[in-house]
Amino acid sequence: MSTVLVVDDDRALVRALSIGLRVHGFSVHAATTGPEALRVAGKVHPDVVLVDLGLPGLDGIEVIEALRGWSEAAIIVLSARPQEAVKVAALDAGADDYLTKPFGIDELLARVRAVSRRRVSASEPVVHVGEITIDLSARRVERAGDLVHLTPKEWAALAILVRHPGQLVTHRNLLEQVWGEGYSTETDYLRTLFARLRRKLEDDPSHPRHLITEPGMGYRLEL
């Protein structure tokens, strides 16, 4: 299931798109202003962003530029502005596609599928960390050629770190993405989970080389 962030100040359109996308199996989050879009994207790390250009706070071009500073999400602009110069500006800012309003849900779904395929094929789904091989698309982990069995939450936490190699991922970010927003202070959950991951993946779990704790802050994957 792909995660889609819908960004538009037309609440009726946001509601209609959210319903249509959920019916087709997508996990949907929404924002109605530019700053809210960036906050939500930082929390949920969407696979696809659908963004209008005329947004309060920050316009759509600014949102695209900000997202492209850290996100690999596929971005589709939804706009009532058909002018070529506007489309060029959006694509130059980092958008993957441009859909002019009004449009049908079937066309939108086709565009989402197309940009998602391009993003997957353009990315490297297999990551090697020492003797560990992590296949993000197949949700498979091997250590020295042997399959490692992970729980769903172990996999979710590991995948987040793999998608941000070398970067600090905060306790709050991990807890909200793996367990949900109501668990943002339950750091003991992370200590237990990463202890299990280290036993499964590290040569010396008490002196990890790859799954690194940043005390009081979070975790990072050291390649």
Stockholm file with secondary structure:
# STOCKHOLM 1.0

chainA/1-223         MSTVLVVDDDRALVRALSIGLRVHGFSVHAATTGPEALRVAGKVHPDVVLVDLGLPGLDGIEVIEALRGWSEAAIIVLSARPQEAVKVAALDAGADDYLTKPFGIDELLARVRAVSRRRVSASEPVVHVGEITIDLSARRVERAGDLVHLTPKEWAALAILVRHPGQLVTHRNLLEQVWGEGYSTETDYLRTLFARLRRKLEDDPSHPRHLITEPGMGYRLEL
#=GR chainA/1-223 SS CCEEEEECSCHHHHHHHHHHHHHTTCEEEEESSHHHHHHHHHHHCCSEEEECSSCSSSCHHHHHHHHHTTCCCEEEEEESCCCHHHHHHHHHHTCSEEEESSCCHHHHHHHHHHHHHHHHHHSCCEEEETTEEEETTTTEEEETTEEECCCHHHHHHHHHHHTSTTSCEEHHHHHHHHTCGGGTTCHHHHHHHHHHHHHHHCSSTTSCSSEEEETTTEEEECC
#=GC SS_cons         CCEEEEECSCHHHHHHHHHHHHHTTCEEEEESSHHHHHHHHHHHCCSEEEECSSCSSSCHHHHHHHHHTTCCCEEEEEESCCCHHHHHHHHHHTCSEEEESSCCHHHHHHHHHHHHHHHHHHSCCEEEETTEEEETTTTEEEETTEEECCCHHHHHHHHHHHTSTTSCEEHHHHHHHHTCGGGTTCHHHHHHHHHHHHHHHCSSTTSCSSEEEETTTEEEECC
//
